[in-house]
Amino acid sequence: MRAALYLQDLHPIRDGMAYARYADERGFDAVWQAESRLVREATVPMAAYAAVTSRIRVGAGVVPIWTRNVALLAATFATLDELAPGRIALGLGAWWEPLASKVGVSRRRPLSAMREVVEATRRLLSMERVTFHGEHVDLDGVEIDVVHGDRSPRHVPIYVGATGMQMMELAAEVADGVLLNYMVTPGYTRRAMEAIAEGAARAGRPLESVDRPQLVVCSLDADRELALDRARELLTQYLGQQPHIMKASGVDPVLVEEIGKVLSWPAGPSEIARAKRLVPDEAVQSITASGTAEECRAKVAEYVAAGATCPVLYPLGTDVRLMIDAFSEQGG
């Protein structure tokens, strides 16, 4: 089973570099860096991970399509590819509310915006001179202006981070892969495969041609109760503050409503502590891989059986190497 590592801001970047190197040594397929909240942008740590590894792929999981001009986006990922040729993946996302509007971003027609950004970015990374006059992207004879160095096309696969089924379909139609979200059940993953298959068919592609990695929260610890409680805290934050995940999670709407009464955005530690007491173990284990190593591997296997091609594991425990070992080619 392929496996990948997912890093947000839980661990310092230098620790993330060590984890990426260890995952590389242990046969992991990729390391993905998040850019979901206003805490850590993706490309700086991606460069750090690429610099200390030799084989593992390094992906952005995912960068918002609204916050970088498409020309700068392509130039940035061409630069990363220069550092680690053939090992860089660009993940794009449509972001979420209320964060987007709070920073002045209007998420207008995200499906058409995603389509345009994927097309224009791919053409720029192919080193074309691009003229593109769309609703969201406007380029007039633009190219990645390499004066000194390699002007050959950059082989940077584009993934779309998707939660809703319409975005799933679009991703399968226009991108190299779909990065499925976490905090969902394997049943959600099965429904997503139907949408992905429909989008792929619309583009005349077989489903197998669309890579389908899926983020999975993995809270693994010899102390089972501690593992569950770590996942409960993260789950509480997402259910209370990110409506797109809340809707997709399959968690009882009554529970979600009760959490929402306690949490605001951004939520402070005391609010999170109060709200997480509402979340039972059953809810935690329905949408995360939490508990002992055996429990975590069994839950991850459910997502793979549902259609995910590679679990992208977000480690919550303090011993990240323990989780890597549990899923590595050499020790899992």
C-alpha positions in Angstrom: 0.0 0.0 0.0 1.3 3.4 -0.9 1.5 5.9 1.9 2.3 9.6 2.2 2.9 12.1 5.0 0.9 15.2 5.5 2.3 18.2 7.5 0.4 21.3 8.6 1.8 23.5 11.4 1.7 21.1 14.3 5.4 20.5 14.1 8.3 23.0 13.6 9.6 23.1 10.0 13.0 21.7 11.0 11.2 18.8 12.6 9.1 18.4 9.4 12.4 18.3 7.5 13.6 15.4 9.6 10.2 13.6 9.2 10.3 14.1 5.4 13.8 12.6 5.3 12.7 9.7 7.5 9.6 9.0 5.4 11.9 9.1 2.3 14.1 6.5 3.8 11.2 4.3 4.9 9.7 4.2 1.4 6.8 6.7 1.7 5.4 7.9 -1.7 5.1 11.6 -0.9 5.1 14.4 1.7 2.4 17.0 1.4 2.5 20.4 3.0 -0.8 22.2 3.9 -1.7 25.8 3.3 -5.1 25.8 4.8 -5.2 28.5 7.5 -3.3 31.8 8.1 -0.4 30.0 9.8 2.1 28.5 7.4 2.3 28.9 3.6 3.3 25.8 1.7 6.2 26.6 -0.6 8.9 27.5 1.9 8.6 24.2 3.8 8.2 22.3 0.5 11.6 23.7 -0.6 13.1 22.6 2.7 11.7 19.1 2.4 12.9 18.8 -1.2 16.4 19.9 -0.2 16.9 17.1 2.4 15.3 14.2 0.5 16.3 12.4 -2.7 13.3 10.3 -3.9 10.1 11.2 -2.2 7.6 13.5 -4.0 6.8 16.8 -2.4 3.4 18.3 -2.8 1.3 21.4 -1.9 -1.8 20.2 -0.2 -3.3 22.6 -1.1 -2.7 26.3 -2.1 -5.7 28.5 -2.7 -6.4 29.6 -6.3 -7.2 33.1 -5.2 -4.1 34.2 -3.4 -1.4 34.0 -6.1 -1.5 35.4 -9.6 -1.5 32.4 -11.9 1.8 33.6 -13.5 3.5 33.8 -10.1 1.9 30.4 -9.2 3.5 28.7 -12.2 6.9 30.5 -11.7 6.9 29.4 -8.1 6.4 25.7 -8.9 8.8 25.8 -11.8 11.3 27.1 -9.3 10.5 24.2 -6.9 10.9 21.8 -9.8 14.3 23.2 -10.4 15.3 22.1 -6.9 13.7 18.6 -7.1 13.1 17.8 -10.8 10.1 15.5 -11.3 9.3 15.3 -7.6 7.1 18.4 -7.1 3.3 18.3 -7.2 1.0 21.3 -7.2 -2.2 21.0 -5.3 -4.9 23.6 -5.7 -7.9 24.4 -3.6 -10.9 26.7 -3.6 -10.4 27.7 0.1 -13.2 28.1 2.6 -15.4 30.4 4.5 -15.3 32.4 6.7 -11.5 32.8 6.2 -11.7 33.9 2.5 -14.2 36.7 3.0 -12.3 37.9 6.2 -9.2 38.6 4.1 -11.2 40.2 1.2 -11.3 37.2 -1.1 -14.6 36.6 -3.0 -14.9 32.9 -3.9 -17.0 33.7 -6.9 -17.8 30.7 -9.2 -15.1 28.5 -7.7 -15.6 25.7 -10.3 -15.0 28.0 -13.3 -12.1 29.7 -11.5 -10.5 26.3 -10.8 -10.9 25.2 -14.4 -9.2 28.4 -15.7 -6.4 28.3 -13.1 -5.6 24.6 -13.9 -5.6 25.2 -17.6 -3.5 28.4 -17.6 -1.0 27.0 -15.0 -0.5 23.8 -16.9 0.2 25.7 -20.1 2.7 28.0 -18.4 4.5 25.0 -16.8 4.7 23.5 -20.3 6.8 26.6 -21.1 4.2 27.9 -23.6 3.7 31.6 -24.3 0.2 32.0 -23.0 -2.6 34.3 -24.0 -5.7 33.5 -21.9 -8.7 35.8 -21.5 -11.1 34.2 -19.1 -13.5 35.2 -16.4 -10.9 34.8 -13.7 -7.6 34.5 -15.4 -6.3 37.1 -17.8 -2.9 36.6 -19.5 -1.5 38.5 -22.5 1.5 36.8 -24.1 2.9 35.5 -20.8 5.6 32.9 -20.3 8.0 31.7 -17.7 10.9 33.9 -18.7 13.9 31.6 -18.3 16.9 33.5 -19.7 19.7 31.3 -18.2 19.0 27.7 -17.7 16.6 24.9 -18.8 13.7 26.0 -20.9 12.2 22.5 -21.2 8.6 21.8 -20.0 8.3 21.3 -16.2 6.7 18.0 -15.3 4.6 19.2 -12.3 1.4 17.2 -11.9 -1.6 19.3 -10.8 -4.0 18.0 -8.2 -7.3 19.6 -7.2 -8.2 19.4 -3.5 -11.9 18.6 -3.5 -14.6 18.1 -0.9 -17.8 18.7 -2.8 -18.9 16.3 -5.5 -19.0 19.0 -8.2 -15.4 19.8 -7.6 -14.6 16.1 -7.6 -16.0 15.8 -11.1 -14.2 18.8 -12.3 -10.9 17.6 -10.8 -11.2 14.3 -12.6 -11.9 16.1 -15.9 -9.1 18.7 -15.9 -6.4 17.7 -13.4 -3.8 14.9 -13.0 -5.3 13.9 -9.7 -7.8 14.6 -6.9 -6.6 15.2 -3.3 -9.6 14.1 -1.2 -10.2 15.8 2.1 -10.0 14.3 5.6 -12.5 14.1 8.4 -14.9 12.0 6.3 -16.1 8.4 6.4 -15.0 5.7 3.9 -18.7 5.8 2.7 -18.0 9.4 1.6 -14.9 8.2 -0.3 -17.0 5.6 -2.1 -19.5 8.4 -3.2 -16.5 10.5 -4.3 -15.3 7.7 -6.5 -18.6 7.8 -8.4 -18.2 11.6 -9.0 -14.6 11.2 -10.0 -15.5 8.4 -12.4 -18.2 10.6 -14.0 -15.7 13.5 -14.4 -13.1 11.2 -15.9 -15.6 9.8 -18.4 -16.6 13.3 -19.5 -12.9 13.9 -20.4 -12.6 10.5 -22.1 -10.3 9.1 -19.4 -10.4 5.9 -17.5 -10.8 6.2 -13.7 -7.4 4.6 -13.3 -5.7 7.5 -15.0 -6.8 9.9 -12.1 -4.6 9.6 -9.0 -6.8 9.7 -5.9 -4.7 10.3 -2.7 -6.8 11.0 0.4 -5.9 12.9 3.5 -6.5 10.8 6.7 -6.0 12.1 10.2 -3.9 9.5 12.0 -3.6 9.7 15.8 -1.5 6.7 16.7 -0.2 6.1 20.2 0.4 3.1 22.6 -1.9 5.0 24.9 -5.2 4.6 23.1 -7.2 7.1 25.1 -4.5 9.8 24.5 -4.6 9.0 20.7 -8.4 9.4 20.7 -8.3 12.6 22.6 -5.8 14.2 20.3 -8.0 13.4 17.3 -11.1 14.7 19.2 -9.5 18.1 19.6 -8.7 18.5 15.9 -12.1 17.1 14.9 -13.9 19.6 17.2 -12.1 22.5 15.5 -12.9 21.4 12.0 -16.6 20.6 12.7 -17.0 24.0 14.4 -15.1 26.2 11.9 -15.0 24.7 8.4 -18.5 24.2 7.0 -17.4 22.3 3.9 -15.8 19.6 6.0 -18.7 19.7 8.5 -21.1 19.0 5.7 -19.1 16.1 4.2 -18.1 14.5 7.5 -21.4 12.6 8.0 -21.3 13.5 11.7 -24.7 14.0 13.4 -25.9 17.5 12.6 -27.2 17.9 16.1 -23.6 17.4 17.4 -22.2 19.8 14.9 -24.8 22.4 15.9 -23.9 22.0 19.6 -20.2 22.5 18.8 -21.0 25.6 16.7 -22.7 27.2 19.7 -19.4 27.0 21.6 -16.8 27.8 18.9 -16.2 31.1 17.1 -13.5 31.8 14.5 -10.7 31.8 15.3 -11.4 29.6 18.3 -9.3 29.9 21.5 -8.0 27.0 23.6 -10.7 27.4 26.2 -13.5 27.2 23.6 -12.0 24.2 22.0 -11.6 22.5 25.4 -15.3 23.0 26.2 -16.5 21.9 22.8 -14.5 18.8 22.5 -16.2 17.3 25.6 -19.3 17.0 23.4 -17.6 14.6 20.9 -17.9 10.9 21.6 -15.3 8.3 20.7 -17.6 6.8 18.1 -17.5 10.1 16.1 -13.8 10.3 16.4 -13.2 6.8 15.0 -15.8 7.1 12.3 -13.8 9.8 10.4 -10.2 9.4 11.6 -7.6 6.7 12.0 -7.1 6.8 15.8 -6.0 4.4 18.5 -3.4 1.7 18.4 -1.3 0.9 15.3 -3.6 -2.0 14.4 -6.7 0.2 14.7 -5.1 2.9 12.6 -3.9 0.5 9.8 -7.4 -1.1 9.7 -9.1 2.2 9.4 -6.7 3.4 6.7 -7.3 0.2 4.8 -11.0 1.1 4.6 -10.3 4.3 2.7 -8.1 2.4 0.3 -10.8 -0.3 -0.2 -13.2 2.6 -0.9 -11.0 3.8 -3.8 -8.3 6.1 -2.4 -5.0 5.3 -4.2 -2.7 6.6 -1.4 -3.5 7.5 2.2 -1.9 10.9 3.1 -1.5 10.6 6.8 -1.7 13.6 9.1 0.1 12.6 12.3 -1.2 14.0 15.5 1.0 12.2 18.0 4.4 13.4 19.2 6.2 10.3 17.9 5.8 10.8 14.1 8.4 8.2 13.3 6.2 5.6 15.1 3.4 6.4 12.7 5.8 6.3 9.7 7.1 2.9 10.8 3.6 1.6 11.2 2.8 2.3 7.5 6.2 2.0 5.9 7.1 -0.5 3.2 9.8 -1.8 5.4 7.9 -2.0 8.7 4.2 -1.7 8.2 
